[in-house]
Amino acid sequence: MKSSFHGLRTRAAGAFAGAGAAFWSATAWAADKYGQPTDGAIGMQPGVTPLREDAIWFHNVILMPIITFIVVFVAGLLAWVVIRYNKKSNPVPAKWSHNTLVEIVWTVAPVMILMVIAVFSFRLLFAYNDMPKPDVTIKATGYQWYWGFEYPDQKIGEYVSNILPEDKAQAAGVPYKLAVTEPLYAPVNKVVRVQVTGADVIHAFAIPAFGIITDAVPGRLNETWFKADREGIYYGNCRELCGVNHAFMPLEVHVVSQAAFDAWVAKKGGHTGPAAAAPAAAAPSAAAAGQTAAAIAPAAATPAAVAPAAAPAPAAATPAAPKAPAAK
Ligand SMILES: [Cu+2]
């Protein structure tokens, strides 16, 4: 995970630093809040995971300068044609219709641009799929219209997380439509695997500060991960239109110290320590056994399931990616 992306990023920084990075760091607000939107901000929510930081870098340093250049260039060409070749200033139009050099240029240049984008884009995609060994596993199930969370290794059975009603949110001084009744908890600096599924229709599990969004599809177990390097409260939302109350099923993750996480697990009646880490073997009840098996079996199929929106080829190639010579 000290991924090929980081190496590439470092080297490319020399080439691409400049306009894009300077502009975007200038627009980043010092007062940007972590884990939730900031009034008046125009940049992206600051990240607290390596993936999020890589994604922001990809946007600010690769995509934005390229997009800005293309917009300015095309607008310039348009203005030039409008001014120089309108009926008044160019009463006698040219009769030719082809120019081989121009056609080669306008074919090759976009291909080169797309290739540059693809290199960084695929590296980032590989980094997303290349999950380190997880320390904690969470199973998140989307319902119409709330979330259910389960910590199989800690033997915390599914609990329901609803939106915190407006009056309670105001009383508690937390953001309405982001705060929830029963948040997720995760230890800081640990790899947290999130297995995501849907119980009725398709939902999506998305936490901007972690840079993750994963579809919650009924009958399918998708997987994502995060490793937050900063304690705090991070909000997210369902990101797949799932019905009338889609806007009212937020997500809230508390990233806390390991000790605080263990205390929370104990409070929830779960188990911590090495025994808890032992997998499926000692499932206490039939229901839990069924759930554990369900959680583990589809995980084997994960590489293909992780990136449903992506083309199958890169997803399938993922496990080999870190060893590829190009990854140096
Ligand atoms: Cu939704």
Residues whose N, C-alpha, C, O or C-beta is under 5 A from the ligand:
A	BS01	CU	H203 C238 R239 E240 L241 C242 H246
